[in-house]
Structures are given as C-alpha cells and as structure tokens.
C-alpha cells in the first residue's frame, strides 16, 4: 500500500494564478483532510470530508475549495493564489480516530 | 473550542538519555483522544503514540511512553534511550470524536535535538 500520496511535492505560483493539489489514499478510508503548516507552527485544518461527495469547512477555509468526487481522492484548489497562502500543505486520511498523513506539498506564492 | 499548548519550543538531550516533552490542553469534552506526532527534517508527519481519554493506563510504544493526567489536562511524552534519529519536531494533538469530522487540533511543537 502506498498510503497517502500528494501531488505535486513542490510548486511555485505567481499571485493570482490557480492550481489544484491532489491527495490520494489507497486504504479505503472514509474521512480525509487538508491542513496547512506555516513556519514554526502546528497544522491547521482547511477543509475536510467525511465521505465521497461530502466536504466541510475547517478552521481556515478562506481562499480554498475542495472536492471529493471519488472516495480515494481529495482535491484542494486555490482559485487566485495570494502570498499569504505560501505554506506546506498536508493531506490526511483517518481510520478509527487516527490520522495518517501524506508527505506534504510545499507551495510558494510570489 | 479546544486548545493545545506546548510550552517548550526547543529541547536538547544527550544520546542514550531520557527526555520528557510537555503538553497541556483545554477542553470541556469528556471523551477524546490525544496524540504525539513526530516531524523529522523530511517533513513527514509520523504518528508516535496515541492515548484514549477513557483509558487510565498510560500508552507505551517501545521507547516512547506518555504520562496522561486527565484532571490536570496534561499529556507529556517521555523518550527513553534517545537516539540520533529522534531529532525532530514533536507535535501534541487533540481530537474529540464527532467534532468537525474528528479534526486534530495541534500544539505549536517542540524541536528536539539529540546530541551525540
């Protein structure tokens, strides 16, 4: 099993550009999450999904959208990137209250 | 809302010695879970240990153990026989079932350096 994978690993955007981060899990988990980690801080929840076709807002959802069209995939979109969205983004899936994380995507917005 | 506080931004320990990382939390929930995650320079978030609040027995995983004090809302991590590979950021996290999709609330982290 690959576990939780994220694509891409690194990305540089210009202000105003858009992009989509892809998260995939092969563990058949119902719950999936997107977090961001800013320098020197813990992770904060952006959006989450409790099953295929469902999404909900987390602590810091502004400027992001998500979709869960397939159970194994959870997409995070930035429609118009801003420098404040420079961060490391982590995807996770969970089973029996334990979350398993992907390797992260480092995003820089210039 | 839950909060998690890690009061030690940085710590260091000599190889083979024991170190304890502190974590306190605030919640009105009675049923919850607590976790320690390790984040090495590779950036990967690795689950170290998990504690269910309804269990009085402290969780252990090989060289890692916790001291869970529910009344004091304290959840410290003890690393015995420290190894160079333990060098990492350590995050304490809280989760209350059925709260926002079982989201994790993280502390600010403790950077641990294991010295040879």
Interface residues (C-beta under 8 A of the other chain):
Chain A: X31 X33 X35 X40 X41 X42 X43 X44 X45 X48 X49 X50 X56 X58 X59 X88 X90 X92 X94 X97 X98 X99 X100 X101 X103 X104 X106
Chain B: X4 X33 X35 X37 X42 X43 X44 X45 X46 X47 X50 X91 X93 X95 X97 X100 X101 X102 X103 X104 X106 X107 X108 X109
